Amino acid sequence: MMHDDKTPKSNFTCHFHMANVLINPLATSSQLQNTPSHSDGIDSKTERLLRCTGVHLVQSAGILLKLPQPCIATAMVLFQRFYMMSSLRQFSIKDIGMGSLFLASKSCEEPRKVRDIINVYTYLLSSKPFKVPEYFDQAYYDQREALFIAEMQLLKRLGFQMNVALPYGLAINYLQLLEATDLVQKVWNLINDSLQSIVHCVHPPSTIASACIWIATREEKKKLPRDWWELFDVEFDDLIGTAAGIKSVYGQARDGPVGLTALENYLKSEEQLSDLEEQSGSR
């Protein structure tokens, strides 16, 4: 797992103060049970691997672009939200990842040039010695167009709801209230890891912050007051469910991420096989 070793400073306050005024759009139970990718014939394991690979790329690209952690986190949540509304077979995780970073950098007032985003993704996905795409090269223009299309699709399919309320600030406040500030770094890292799961599409920031604190206290064997999560209006069942979703990330890390090319070739070959079966059945 990649972690930002810097503990939260005062410059994060402005991001959380405004974001907490708004409510994150959350997925319904029916959306979770029958995602667009599942309806499009992609099994759960492949969908999980594609999502895991996509958010790893977003995270790595954000670090190379020297974006602040709240901006990277925003891009990762937008990426996960998009595939609650669209199929992984229809939209490339590379293009949506670039579009998510581009949108997040603008919404967080940390804009990055389109060319820089394309260069970073080309570097991350290059199997040969890295070569910067020429400005007038057709491959560069194709990627540039794909990024702008991804940006438009993100805005359209998410209904222009770009607000992402992150749990970092809440977690710090909760730890201060519980007199457990020695767990700040541990909880901070858990929140970073949680971005690789879909919990931010399902649960509000208060539940995610509480789940990360719950995991940290169990791993560090630190005792807190009985039923402390009730102070933050969090139900125990939601707490446990969210914690399980966060812990599942570490199982994903063992299974993936795998190569983007291999995954997308697998989807294409599966689609071609389906077409052949349909053609043979129509004869």
C-alpha positions in Angstrom: 0.0 0.0 0.0 1.1 3.5 -0.7 0.9 5.9 2.2 1.3 9.6 2.6 3.6 9.8 5.6 2.7 13.4 6.3 0.3 13.7 9.1 -2.5 16.2 8.6 -1.6 19.9 8.8 -3.7 23.0 9.1 -3.8 23.5 5.4 -6.3 20.7 5.0 -8.9 22.5 7.0 -10.3 24.5 4.1 -10.9 21.3 2.1 -12.9 19.6 4.9 -14.7 22.7 6.2 -16.6 23.3 2.9 -16.9 19.6 1.9 -18.6 18.6 5.1 -21.5 21.1 4.5 -22.6 18.9 1.6 -23.6 15.2 1.6 -21.9 12.6 -0.5 -24.1 10.8 -3.1 -24.2 7.1 -2.0 -25.0 4.0 -3.9 -28.2 2.0 -3.2 -28.3 -1.7 -2.3 -29.6 -2.5 -5.7 -26.8 -0.7 -7.4 -24.3 -2.7 -5.3 -25.9 -6.0 -6.0 -26.2 -5.4 -9.8 -23.5 -3.0 -11.0 -23.4 -2.0 -14.7 -20.3 -4.1 -15.2 -22.0 -7.2 -13.7 -25.0 -6.6 -16.0 -22.5 -6.4 -18.9 -21.2 -9.9 -18.2 -18.1 -9.0 -16.0 -17.7 -11.3 -13.0 -17.1 -9.9 -9.6 -13.4 -10.9 -9.4 -12.6 -9.2 -12.7 -14.5 -6.1 -11.7 -12.6 -6.0 -8.4 -9.3 -6.4 -10.2 -10.1 -3.6 -12.7 -11.2 -1.2 -10.0 -8.1 -2.0 -7.9 -5.8 -1.5 -10.9 -7.5 1.7 -11.8 -7.3 3.3 -8.4 -3.7 2.2 -8.0 -2.9 4.1 -11.3 -4.8 7.2 -10.1 -2.9 7.1 -6.8 0.5 6.6 -8.4 -0.2 9.3 -11.0 -1.3 11.8 -8.4 1.9 11.2 -6.4 4.0 11.8 -9.5 2.0 14.9 -10.3 2.7 16.1 -6.7 -1.0 16.6 -5.9 -2.0 17.0 -2.2 -3.5 13.9 -0.6 -7.1 15.3 -0.5 -6.9 15.9 -4.2 -5.7 12.4 -5.0 -8.4 11.0 -2.7 -11.1 13.0 -4.5 -10.0 11.6 -7.8 -10.1 8.0 -6.5 -13.6 8.5 -5.1 -14.8 10.0 -8.4 -13.3 7.0 -10.3 -15.1 4.5 -8.0 -18.4 6.4 -8.3 -18.2 6.5 -12.1 -18.2 2.7 -12.3 -21.3 2.5 -10.1 -23.0 4.2 -13.0 -21.2 2.8 -16.0 -19.7 -0.5 -17.2 -16.0 -1.3 -17.1 -16.4 -2.9 -20.5 -17.7 0.4 -22.0 -15.1 2.8 -20.6 -11.3 2.2 -20.2 -10.0 2.6 -16.6 -7.0 4.4 -18.1 -9.2 7.2 -19.7 -11.5 7.5 -16.7 -8.5 7.6 -14.3 -7.0 10.5 -16.3 -10.4 12.3 -16.4 -10.9 11.8 -12.6 -7.5 13.3 -11.9 -8.1 16.2 -14.3 -11.5 17.0 -12.7 -10.2 16.6 -9.1 -7.2 18.8 -9.7 -9.5 21.6 -10.9 -12.1 21.2 -8.2 -9.4 21.2 -5.5 -7.8 24.2 -7.0 -4.6 22.3 -7.8 -4.9 22.2 -11.6 -2.4 20.2 -13.7 -1.8 20.4 -17.4 -3.4 17.8 -19.7 0.0 17.1 -21.1 1.5 16.4 -17.7 -1.3 13.9 -16.9 -0.9 12.1 -20.2 2.9 11.9 -19.7 2.6 10.5 -16.2 0.1 7.8 -17.4 2.3 7.0 -20.4 5.2 6.5 -18.0 3.2 4.3 -15.6 1.9 2.1 -18.4 5.1 1.9 -20.5 6.8 -1.5 -20.6 9.7 -0.1 -22.6 12.1 2.8 -21.7 9.8 5.8 -21.3 9.6 8.2 -24.2 7.7 11.5 -23.8 4.9 11.6 -26.5 5.7 14.2 -29.1 3.4 17.2 -29.1 2.3 16.7 -32.7 2.3 12.9 -32.5 -1.1 11.4 -33.4 -0.9 9.1 -30.3 -0.7 12.2 -28.1 -3.8 13.8 -29.7 -5.7 10.5 -29.4 -4.9 10.4 -25.6 -5.8 14.1 -25.3 -9.2 13.5 -26.9 -9.8 10.4 -24.8 -9.1 12.5 -21.6 -11.6 15.2 -22.6 -14.2 12.6 -23.5 -13.7 10.9 -20.1 -14.1 14.3 -18.3 -17.4 14.9 -20.1 -18.6 11.4 -19.3 -17.8 11.8 -15.7 -19.7 15.0 -15.4 -22.6 13.6 -17.4 -23.0 10.2 -15.6 -22.4 11.6 -12.1 -24.9 14.4 -12.8 -22.3 17.1 -12.1 -22.1 16.0 -8.5 -18.4 16.4 -8.0 -18.6 17.0 -4.2 -16.4 14.5 -2.2 -16.5 14.9 1.5 -13.5 13.0 2.9 -13.2 11.5 6.4 -9.7 12.8 7.3 -10.8 15.8 9.2 -13.6 14.0 11.0 -11.2 11.2 12.1 -8.8 13.6 13.6 -11.6 15.4 15.5 -12.9 12.0 16.7 -9.5 10.9 17.9 -9.0 14.2 19.8 -12.4 13.8 21.5 -11.5 10.1 22.4 -8.1 11.2 23.6 -6.4 8.8 21.2 -4.3 11.1 19.1 -1.4 8.5 19.2 -3.5 6.7 16.5 -3.6 9.5 14.0 -1.0 8.1 11.6 -2.4 4.6 11.7 -6.0 5.9 11.0 -4.7 8.3 8.3 -3.1 5.3 6.5 -6.2 3.2 6.9 -8.3 6.0 5.3 -5.8 6.1 2.4 -6.2 2.4 1.9 -9.9 2.6 2.2 -9.9 4.6 -1.0 -9.1 1.5 -2.9 -12.4 0.0 -2.0 -16.0 1.1 -2.7 -16.8 2.1 0.9 -16.7 5.8 0.0 -19.5 5.1 -2.5 -21.6 3.3 0.1 -21.1 5.0 3.5 -20.8 8.6 4.8 -17.5 10.0 6.0 -18.5 9.7 9.7 -18.9 5.9 9.4 -15.7 5.5 7.4 -13.7 7.6 10.0 -15.2 5.5 12.8 -14.5 2.2 11.1 -10.8 3.2 10.6 -10.6 4.1 14.3 -12.2 0.8 15.2 -9.7 -1.2 13.1 -6.7 0.9 14.5 -7.8 0.3 18.1 -8.1 -3.5 17.6 -4.7 -3.7 15.8 -3.0 -1.6 18.4 -4.9 -3.2 21.3 -6.0 0.2 22.6 -9.1 0.4 24.7 -11.7 3.2 24.2 -15.0 3.9 26.0 -17.8 1.4 25.6 -19.9 2.0 22.5 -17.9 5.1 21.6 -19.1 5.1 18.0 -22.6 6.1 19.2 -21.1 9.5 20.0 -20.8 10.1 16.3 -24.3 8.7 15.3 -22.8 5.6 13.8 -24.7 2.2 14.0 -22.6 -0.8 15.0 -23.7 -2.9 12.0 -22.6 -0.1 9.6 -19.3 0.2 11.5 -18.6 -3.6 11.2 -19.7 -3.6 7.5 -17.5 -0.7 6.6 -14.5 -2.1 8.5 -14.9 -5.4 6.6 -14.9 -3.5 3.3 -11.7 -1.7 4.2 -10.0 -4.9 5.4 -10.9 -6.6 2.0 -8.5 -4.1 0.4 -5.6 -6.1 1.7 -6.9 -9.3 0.0 -7.1 -7.3 -3.2 -3.5 -6.3 -2.8 -2.5 -10.0 -2.8 -4.6 -10.7 -5.9 -3.6 -7.6 -7.9 -3.2 -5.2 -9.3 -2.5 -6.9 -12.6 -1.5 -5.4 -15.9 -4.0 -3.1 -17.5 -3.4 -4.4 -21.0 -3.9 -8.0 -19.8 -7.2 -7.1 -18.2 -8.6 -5.1 -21.1 -7.5 -7.8 -23.6 -9.3 -10.4 -21.4 -12.5 -8.3 -21.6 -12.1 -8.0 -25.4 -11.5 -11.7 -25.9 -14.5 -12.5 -23.6 -16.7 -10.1 -25.7 -15.5 -11.7 -28.9 -16.3 -15.2 -27.6 -19.8 -13.9 -26.6 -20.3 -12.6 -30.2 -19.3 -15.9 -31.7 -21.7 -17.8 -29.4 -24.5 -15.5 -30.5 -23.6 -15.9 -34.2 -23.5 -19.7 -33.9 -26.9 -19.7 -32.0 -28.6 -17.6 -34.7 -27.7 -20.1 -37.4 
